[in-house]
Amino acid sequence: MELHVSVDEADVWAGEGKVSPRRSLVDAWPDRRFTAKVQQVRFGAATLKGVVTYETVLEVDNSERLLRPA
């Protein structure tokens, strides 16, 4: 499954194009971990309420079909 998520600039390592690994929770499955690979961190930043974020594309293992589009 491909997910497009907003990543806080504090979690993007400046100049290296890498994303700091963190555990993100899925509201519907708070006790589960889903394996994901970062496919792309897009250059265009967005600012909302003073927080700068970057659109990030993740490839998520959804082989159990627990995740569904919103």
C-alpha positions in Angstrom: 0.0 0.0 0.0 1.3 3.5 -0.8 0.8 6.2 1.8 1.4 9.9 1.4 2.1 11.4 4.8 3.3 14.8 6.2 6.6 14.5 8.0 7.7 17.3 10.4 10.9 19.0 9.2 12.5 18.1 12.5 12.3 14.4 11.4 13.9 15.1 8.1 17.7 15.1 8.3 18.8 18.3 6.6 21.0 17.8 3.6 21.0 14.0 3.7 17.5 13.4 2.3 16.8 10.8 5.1 13.9 10.5 7.4 14.5 9.9 11.1 12.9 6.6 12.1 10.1 6.8 14.6 7.2 4.7 15.5 4.0 6.1 14.1 0.7 4.9 15.3 -2.4 3.9 13.4 -5.4 5.1 15.3 -7.4 1.9 14.5 -4.5 -0.4 15.5 -2.7 1.3 18.4 -0.9 -1.9 19.5 0.3 -3.0 16.1 3.4 -2.1 14.1 3.3 -1.8 10.3 6.5 -2.1 8.3 7.1 0.7 5.9 9.8 1.9 3.5 10.4 5.5 2.6 10.1 5.8 -1.2 10.4 9.5 -1.5 10.6 12.8 0.5 9.3 15.6 -1.7 11.0 18.9 -1.9 8.1 21.2 -1.6 7.5 22.2 2.0 4.1 23.1 3.5 3.6 25.2 6.6 0.5 24.8 8.8 0.1 26.5 12.1 3.9 27.3 12.1 4.9 23.7 11.5 6.9 22.9 8.4 6.3 19.5 6.9 7.3 17.6 3.8 5.1 15.2 1.9 6.6 11.7 2.2 5.7 8.6 0.2 5.7 5.3 2.1 5.4 1.8 0.9 3.6 -0.1 3.7 3.3 -3.8 4.2 -0.5 -4.3 4.2 -0.5 -8.0 3.5 -3.0 -8.7 6.2 -5.3 -6.1 4.7 -5.8 -4.3 8.0 -5.3 -0.8 6.6 -7.9 0.8 4.4 -8.0 4.2 2.6 -9.8 6.9 4.5 
